[in-house]
Amino acid sequence: MPARRQLSFDDLGTPLAEATLVVVDLETTGTDPQQDAITEIGAVKVRGGEVIGEFRTFVDPRRPIPAYIASLTGITDATVRDAPEIAVALPMFLDFLGDAAVVAHNARFDIGFLAAQAALLELPWGRPTVLDTLALARTVFRRDEVRDHKLGTLAAHVGAAVTPDHRALSDARATVDVLHAIIERLGPAAATLEDLSGAHRRISPVQRRKRHLAETVPSVPGVYEFQDAAGQALYVGTSRNLRSRVRTYFTAAETRRRVLDMLPRAERIQVIECTTPLEAAVRELRIIAAKQPPSNRHGLKPEKALWLRLGSGREGLRAARIARGEGDGSAQIGPLGSRHDVEPMRALLTEAVMGRGVSFEQGRGTVSVEAGHRARIRRALLEDPTEVLDHVAGRMRRHVAAGRYEEAEKLRRTALGYLAAARRASRLRAIASVELLIAARPSTDPVIGGSGWELLALRHGRFSGTTLVPRRGDPLAAARALAMTGEGEAELAAPLCQGYHQEAELLLGWLDGEGMRTVLVEGSWRMPARARFTPEHLAERFARTQQAAAEAGVADLAEAAGA
């Protein structure tokens, strides 16, 4: 395998002329990312000062646009009536974004909405480099030069070719010109993407003092671990390029309080070189779960996942901490996003099948379910949500007709949570059942000459091994070698990947990738259909209620005319 080039410390970072930036602007129904919705996305992709692509779409927010917002932006209910919903528009934008850095004016607003919607739809968002032209402009354009740092003021000051007008693409185009003016002002101080992202901040003395810790980190995919003097893990992370990523902890771009508080105790950085980024991501999860580094994000404890379970016999729905086998007729969905999801979701499913007014047993929080009702609930959990979605759509339609939009939105979010939990469980159920799966995907890793195959082996949803095969190599021979590895993983298998679902979902994401081919299977493997458990299915059922209401109105008119 060819050796990877070790960069010098001065080479670290992404030269700004080679960096791809996506300048984005959103229009929304309000200012709260958790409550309001996106109505338009506009973005411009630039590299080396040149525009290389543009993206623009209206988004149907599935709610009325406030009059003052419509007056400000010119985007009305009629404008977005035939536009895609966010479940369709956001994946399109993320595909356009790719691995680029994100630029926005007042980035907290735009990134807040994008991250919130990505989390709701369970789309990969990650941690892209974010450049805020508002913060950067405050550094390079002083108040004696401009009266304020609004986009319109800055665009006029730098002579932007486009005047911002509260429309997404126009504002993104204006932001591009403002960004280029900022870069010109900064000059050599913005030689790299990392320099630019932190140009409005200063590094702390401890960052300057500890910067030498990154000097021996190699430029390969892998896992890095900050350790204290006793060798205890303080923080664990992963990257496609360890050296480049680790360097950012010692620049002004690093602002996370838990990381800055960790650095004074860091005495060394231990690295684990990995063959592929996927292997690195899996190893990171396992190390964090095993060592629980104090500076890593909370909640990465897969063994404490929460499920919604329909028990065997007459036992109804309840929260469960452990996923169990479903051979006794029980069923479960999850993991859930939060314990606060349990009661609304359980009430929704019970009411949809058994009707309103069902009383919960004191203390247990479960419902005694008759066989007929139980079979319908189990079907809604495992196979077909249509009965539940028809119930939700009807209630939402009644809320909307009565002007109770907040209640309709609350119900919609509960339904989306149910669909996401059922969709996750169906995929985890499938991957947990396969004894051995070896798959291949095209790879452009330079270590194999930029063209070849990345092979992955997994057992019962657990990572078993990976390798890279050059284009002229023999992938079948590599697959047979992988089949001999990781046999111990099968001993750790659990129903629905209980205790390691995050690892399984990483593997499922890889299997969803373009060009994936199955090479070898022991046992049965079939990627579960997800079309039923999607937001689009709910939107379809809701649209049918409008059609049904219209048909009922026509029938009433015909009956009145006949009378």
C-alpha positions in Angstrom: 0.0 0.0 0.0 1.5 3.4 -1.0 2.7 5.5 1.9 0.7 8.6 2.7 2.6 11.9 2.5 3.2 13.5 5.9 2.6 17.2 5.7 4.7 19.7 7.5 3.1 21.8 10.2 3.2 24.8 7.9 1.3 22.9 5.3 -1.7 22.2 7.6 -5.1 23.6 6.7 -7.0 23.9 3.4 -5.7 26.6 1.1 -8.5 29.1 0.6 -8.1 29.0 -3.2 -8.8 25.3 -3.1 -11.7 25.3 -0.7 -15.2 24.9 -1.9 -17.7 27.2 -0.2 -21.5 27.2 -0.3 -23.0 30.6 0.5 -26.6 30.0 1.7 -29.6 32.1 2.6 -33.0 31.0 3.9 -36.4 32.6 4.0 -38.7 31.4 6.8 -42.1 31.8 8.4 -40.4 33.2 11.6 -37.3 33.2 13.7 -37.6 30.1 15.9 -35.9 27.0 14.3 -37.9 24.7 16.5 -41.3 26.2 15.7 -41.1 28.0 12.4 -40.5 26.6 8.9 -38.3 27.3 5.8 -40.0 28.8 2.8 -37.1 29.2 0.4 -33.5 28.0 0.1 -30.9 29.8 -2.1 -27.3 29.0 -2.3 -24.2 29.8 -4.4 -21.2 27.4 -4.7 -17.8 29.1 -5.1 -14.2 28.0 -5.4 -11.2 30.1 -6.0 -13.3 33.3 -6.3 -15.4 31.8 -9.1 -19.1 30.8 -9.0 -19.4 27.1 -9.9 -23.0 26.4 -9.2 -26.3 27.7 -7.8 -29.3 26.2 -6.0 -32.7 27.6 -5.4 -36.1 26.2 -4.4 -39.2 27.3 -2.7 -40.4 25.1 0.2 -44.0 24.4 1.2 -44.0 25.1 5.0 -47.3 23.2 5.4 -48.8 26.2 7.2 -49.9 29.7 6.4 -47.2 32.3 5.9 -47.7 35.3 8.3 -48.8 38.4 6.5 -45.8 40.5 7.6 -43.4 37.8 6.4 -45.2 37.7 3.0 -45.0 41.5 2.8 -41.3 41.5 3.6 -40.2 38.7 1.2 -43.0 38.6 -1.4 -43.4 34.8 -0.7 -47.1 34.0 -0.2 -49.1 30.9 0.4 -49.8 30.8 -3.4 -46.0 31.1 -4.1 -45.2 27.8 -2.2 -48.4 25.9 -3.0 -46.8 23.6 -5.5 -43.3 23.7 -4.0 -41.7 20.6 -2.4 -41.9 20.0 1.3 -38.7 20.3 3.4 -38.4 16.5 3.5 -37.7 16.7 -0.3 -36.0 20.1 -0.5 -33.4 19.6 2.3 -31.9 16.4 0.9 -31.5 18.2 -2.4 -29.7 21.0 -0.7 -27.5 18.7 1.3 -26.5 16.9 -1.9 -25.6 20.3 -3.4 -23.6 21.2 -0.3 -21.6 18.0 -0.2 -18.4 18.4 1.9 -18.2 22.2 1.3 -17.9 24.8 4.0 -21.0 26.8 4.7 -21.1 30.6 4.5 -24.1 32.7 5.7 -24.7 36.3 6.9 -25.7 35.9 10.5 -25.0 32.2 10.2 -26.6 31.3 13.6 -30.0 31.9 12.0 -29.6 29.9 8.8 -27.5 27.1 10.4 -30.0 26.8 13.2 -32.9 26.2 10.8 -30.9 23.7 8.6 -29.6 21.7 11.6 -33.1 21.6 13.3 -34.8 20.3 10.1 -32.0 17.8 9.4 -32.4 16.5 13.0 -36.1 16.2 12.6 -35.8 14.3 9.3 -32.9 12.2 10.6 -30.6 13.5 7.8 -26.9 13.6 8.2 -25.8 17.2 9.1 -22.4 16.6 10.7 -20.3 19.6 11.7 -19.4 21.5 8.5 -17.0 24.5 8.7 -19.2 27.6 9.1 -18.2 31.1 8.1 -20.3 34.0 9.3 -19.9 37.1 7.1 -21.6 39.2 9.8 -18.9 38.3 12.4 -16.1 38.7 9.8 -17.5 42.0 8.6 -17.5 43.4 12.1 -13.8 42.7 12.2 -12.8 44.3 8.9 -15.4 47.1 8.4 -15.4 49.4 11.4 -18.3 51.6 12.4 -16.5 54.7 11.1 -16.6 53.1 7.7 -20.2 51.6 7.6 -23.2 52.7 9.7 -24.1 49.0 10.5 -23.3 45.5 9.3 -26.6 44.5 7.7 -26.3 42.7 4.5 -27.8 45.5 2.5 -25.4 48.1 3.9 -22.4 45.9 3.3 -23.5 45.0 -0.2 -23.8 48.6 -1.2 -20.5 49.5 0.5 -18.5 46.8 -1.4 -20.3 47.5 -4.7 -22.0 44.1 -4.9 -23.4 43.2 -8.3 -26.7 42.1 -6.7 -28.9 44.1 -4.3 -30.2 41.9 -1.4 -34.0 42.0 -1.4 -35.0 39.4 1.3 -35.1 36.6 -1.3 -32.9 33.6 -0.8 -30.8 33.5 -4.0 -30.5 37.3 -4.3 -29.2 37.5 -0.7 -26.8 34.6 -1.2 -25.4 36.2 -4.4 -24.9 39.5 -2.5 -23.2 37.6 0.4 -20.7 36.1 -2.1 -19.6 39.6 -3.1 -19.4 40.7 0.6 -17.3 37.5 1.4 -14.9 38.2 -1.4 -14.4 41.8 -0.2 -13.7 40.5 3.3 -11.1 38.0 2.0 -9.4 40.8 0.1 -9.3 43.0 3.2 -7.8 40.2 5.3 -5.1 39.3 2.8 -2.4 36.9 4.0 -4.3 36.5 7.3 -6.9 34.4 5.4 -4.6 32.1 3.6 -6.5 28.9 4.6 -10.1 28.0 5.3 -9.3 27.5 8.9 -7.7 31.0 9.1 -10.7 32.6 7.6 -13.2 30.8 9.8 -11.4 32.1 12.9 -10.3 35.5 11.6 -12.8 37.4 13.9 -11.4 35.6 17.0 -8.1 35.3 18.8 -6.6 32.0 20.0 -6.2 31.6 23.8 -2.8 31.3 25.5 -3.4 27.6 26.3 -4.1 26.9 22.6 -0.9 28.6 21.6 1.0 26.8 24.4 -0.4 23.3 23.5 -0.2 23.6 19.7 2.9 21.4 19.6 0.8 18.4 20.5 -0.4 18.3 16.8 3.0 18.1 15.3 3.4 14.3 15.2 -0.2 13.5 14.1 -0.3 11.8 10.7 -2.4 12.9 7.7 -4.5 9.7 7.5 -8.1 8.7 8.4 -8.5 7.6 12.0 -9.4 8.4 15.6 -7.6 10.9 17.9 -7.7 10.8 21.6 -6.6 13.7 23.9 -5.1 12.3 27.1 -4.1 13.7 30.4 -0.8 13.1 32.1 -2.1 9.8 33.5 -3.2 8.6 30.1 -6.9 9.0 30.8 -9.0 9.9 27.8 -10.3 13.5 27.9 -11.8 13.8 24.4 -12.1 11.5 21.4 -12.9 12.4 17.8 -12.4 11.2 14.2 -11.4 12.6 10.9 -10.6 11.8 7.3 -7.4 13.7 7.8 -6.2 13.5 11.5 -3.5 16.1 11.2 -5.7 18.7 9.6 -8.6 18.1 12.0 -6.4 18.1 15.2 -4.8 21.4 14.2 -8.2 23.2 14.3 -8.3 22.6 18.1 -5.4 25.1 18.4 -6.9 27.8 16.2 -9.5 30.5 16.8 -12.0 28.4 14.9 -12.4 26.2 18.0 -14.9 27.8 20.4 -16.6 24.9 22.1 -16.4 25.4 25.9 -16.0 21.8 26.8 -13.0 21.5 24.4 -11.4 24.8 25.6 -11.8 23.6 29.2 -10.2 20.3 28.3 -7.0 21.6 26.6 -5.2 22.7 29.8 -5.2 19.1 31.0 -4.2 17.6 27.7 -0.6 16.3 27.6 -0.6 14.0 24.6 -2.7 13.0 21.6 -3.0 9.3 20.8 -4.1 8.3 17.3 -5.4 5.1 15.7 -4.8 5.0 12.0 -7.7 3.4 10.1 -8.1 2.0 6.6 -11.3 4.0 5.8 -13.3 6.8 7.4 -16.1 4.3 8.2 -13.8 2.2 10.3 -12.6 5.4 12.1 -16.2 6.4 12.8 -17.0 3.0 14.3 -13.9 2.9 16.4 -14.7 6.4 17.7 -18.2 5.2 18.8 -16.7 2.2 20.5 -14.0 4.1 22.3 -16.4 6.8 23.6 -18.9 4.1 24.8 -16.1 2.3 26.6 -14.1 5.2 28.1 -16.8 7.9 28.5 -14.4 10.8 28.0 -15.6 13.7 30.1 -15.4 16.3 27.3 -17.3 14.4 24.7 -21.0 15.1 24.0 -23.5 13.7 26.5 -25.9 11.0 25.4 -23.6 8.7 23.5 -24.7 5.7 25.6 -26.3 3.3 23.2 -27.1 0.8 26.0 -29.5 3.4 27.5 -31.6 3.8 24.3 -35.4 4.0 24.8 -37.9 1.9 22.8 -41.7 1.8 22.6 -42.7 -1.8 23.0 -45.9 -3.7 22.5 -45.7 -6.6 24.9 -46.8 -10.1 24.4 -50.3 -11.4 25.5 -52.6 -8.6 26.5 -49.9 -6.2 27.6 -50.1 -2.9 25.7 -47.6 -0.2 24.8 -44.9 0.9 27.2 -41.4 2.4 27.3 -38.5 -0.1 27.4 -34.8 0.3 28.0 -33.8 -2.9 26.3 -34.9 -4.2 22.9 -35.9 -7.9 23.0 -36.6 -10.6 20.6 -40.0 -10.4 18.9 -40.6 -14.1 18.4 -43.2 -14.1 21.2 -45.4 -11.7 19.2 -44.2 -8.6 20.9 -42.9 -5.6 18.8 -40.9 -2.5 19.4 -39.9 0.7 17.6 -37.1 3.1 18.2 -34.7 4.1 19.6 -36.8 7.2 20.4 -35.3 10.7 20.4 -36.3 11.5 23.9 -38.2 10.0 26.9 -40.7 12.9 26.3 -41.7 11.2 23.1 -43.1 8.1 24.8 -46.5 9.4 26.2 -47.5 11.4 23.1 -46.6 8.5 20.8 -48.2 5.9 22.9 -51.4 7.9 23.1 -51.4 8.5 19.4 -51.1 4.8 18.5 -53.7 3.7 21.1 -56.2 6.3 20.1 -55.8 5.6 16.4 -56.6 1.9 16.9 -58.7 1.8 20.0 -60.5 5.1 20.0 -60.4 8.1 22.4 -61.0 7.7 26.1 -58.9 4.7 26.7 -57.7 4.7 30.3 -54.2 3.7 31.3 -53.6 1.3 34.2 -52.5 3.1 37.4 -48.7 3.0 37.9 -47.9 0.7 35.0 -48.7 3.2 32.2 -49.9 0.4 29.9 -53.2 -0.6 28.3 -54.7 -4.0 28.3 -55.2 -4.7 24.6 -57.6 -7.2 23.0 -56.3 -9.5 20.4 -57.9 -7.6 17.4 -56.6 -4.3 18.6 -53.3 -5.8 19.4 -52.8 -7.2 15.9 -53.6 -3.8 14.4 -51.1 -1.9 16.7 -48.4 -4.5 15.9 -49.1 -4.0 12.2 -48.7 -0.2 12.6 -45.4 -0.8 14.4 -43.9 -3.3 12.0 -45.6 -3.2 8.6 -48.0 -0.5 7.7 -48.7 2.9 9.4 -51.7 3.8 7.1 -54.4 3.3 9.8 -52.5 5.6 12.2 -51.7 8.2 9.5 -55.3 8.3 8.4 -56.3 9.0 12.0 -53.6 11.7 12.3 -54.5 13.3 8.9 -58.2 13.5 9.9 -57.4 15.2 13.2 -54.9 17.6 11.5 -57.5 18.5 8.9 -60.1 19.3 11.7 -57.5 21.4 13.6 -56.6 23.4 10.4 -60.2 23.9 9.5 -60.8 25.4 13.0 -57.7 27.6 12.8 -55.8 25.5 15.5 -52.5 25.5 13.6 -50.3 24.9 16.7 -52.3 21.8 17.7 -52.1 20.5 14.1 -48.3 21.1 14.1 -47.9 19.4 17.5 -49.8 16.3 16.2 -47.8 16.3 13.0 -44.5 16.3 14.9 -45.7 13.4 17.1 -46.6 11.4 14.0 -43.2 12.2 12.4 -41.5 10.9 15.5 -43.5 7.7 15.3 -42.6 7.2 11.6 -38.9 7.9 12.3 -38.9 5.4 15.2 -40.6 2.7 13.1 -38.3 3.4 10.2 -35.2 3.1 12.3 -36.4 -0.1 14.0 -37.2 -1.8 10.6 -33.7 -1.1 9.4 -32.1 -2.2 12.7 -34.2 -5.3 12.7 -33.0 -6.3 9.2 -29.3 -5.7 9.7 -29.3 -7.4 13.1 -30.6 -10.6 11.5 -27.9 -11.1 8.9 -25.2 -13.4 10.0 -22.5 -12.0 7.6 -22.7 -9.4 4.9 -19.8 -8.2 2.8 -20.5 -5.3 0.4 -18.4 -3.1 -1.9 -18.6 0.5 -2.9 -16.5 2.5 -5.4 -13.7 4.4 -3.8 -11.5 7.2 -4.9 -9.0 7.0 -2.0 -5.6 8.1 -3.2 -4.0 5.3 -1.3 -5.2 2.9 -4.0 -4.4 5.2 -6.8 -7.7 7.1 -6.7 -9.9 4.3 -8.2 -11.0 1.0 -6.7 -13.3 -0.6 -4.2 -14.0 -0.1 -0.5 -15.1 -3.4 1.1 -17.1 -3.7 4.3 -17.9 -6.8 6.4 -20.5 -6.8 9.1 -22.1 -9.4 11.4 -25.5 -8.9 12.9 -25.2 -5.1 12.4 -21.7 -4.9 14.0 -18.6 -3.8 12.1 -16.4 -6.8 11.3 -13.7 -5.4 9.0 -12.9 -3.3 6.0 -10.3 -3.0 3.2 -9.4 -1.1 0.1 -8.9 -2.9 -3.2 -7.2 -1.1 -6.2 -9.1 -1.0 -9.5 -7.0 -3.9 -10.9 -7.1 -5.9 -7.7 -9.3 -8.9 -6.9 -12.3 -7.8 -4.7 -13.5 -11.4 -4.4 -10.2 -12.5 -2.8 -10.4 -9.6 -0.4 -14.0 -10.5 0.4 -13.0 -14.0 1.2 -10.3 -12.7 3.5 -12.8 -10.4 5.3 -15.1 -13.3 5.8 -12.5 -14.9 8.1 -12.3 -11.8 10.3 -14.5 -10.5 13.2 -16.2 -13.8 14.1 -16.3 -12.7 17.7 -18.7 -9.9 16.8 -21.5 -12.5 16.4 -21.2 -13.3 20.1 -22.2 -9.7 20.9 -25.2 -9.6 18.6 -28.5 -8.4 20.1 -32.1 -7.9 18.9 -32.5 -4.6 16.9 -28.8 -4.0 17.6 -29.5 -3.2 21.2 -26.5 -1.5 22.8 -24.8 -0.7 19.5 -27.6 0.8 17.3 -25.5 3.9 16.5 -22.8 1.7 15.0 -25.4 -0.2 13.0 -26.9 3.0 11.7 -23.4 4.1 10.5 -23.2 0.9 8.6 -26.7 1.3 7.2 -25.7 4.7 6.0 -22.7 3.3 4.2 -24.9 0.6 2.6 -27.2 3.3 1.3 -24.3 4.8 -0.6 -24.2 5.2 -4.3 -22.8 2.2 -6.2 -23.1 -0.3 -3.3 -22.9 -3.9 -4.3 -23.5 -7.0 -2.2 -20.6 -9.4 -2.5 -21.3 -12.2 0.0 -24.2 -13.0 2.3 -24.6 -15.7 5.0 -28.1 -15.9 6.2 -30.8 -13.6 4.7 -30.4 -10.0 3.9 -32.9 -7.5 2.4 -32.8 -3.8 2.8 -36.2 -3.0 4.3 -38.6 -0.8 2.3 -39.0 2.6 3.9 -41.6 4.3 1.7 -44.5 3.7 4.1 -42.7 5.1 7.2 -41.8 8.5 5.7 -43.1 12.1 6.1 -44.2 11.9 2.4 -46.7 9.1 3.4 -48.2 11.4 6.1 -48.4 14.3 3.6 -50.2 12.0 1.1 -52.8 10.9 3.7 -53.3 14.5 4.7 -53.8 15.6 1.1 -56.5 12.9 0.7 -58.5 14.4 3.5 -58.7 17.6 1.5 -59.9 15.7 -1.5 -62.4 13.8 0.6 -63.7 17.0 2.1 -64.1 18.5 -1.4 -65.9 15.5 -2.7 -68.2 15.5 0.4 -69.0 19.2 -0.3 -69.9 18.4 -3.9 -72.2 15.6 -2.7 -73.9 17.9 -0.2 -74.5 20.4 -3.0 -76.0 17.7 -5.3 -78.2 16.5 -2.5 -79.5 20.0 -1.8 -80.1 20.6 -5.5 -82.1 17.3 -5.7 -84.2 18.3 -2.7 
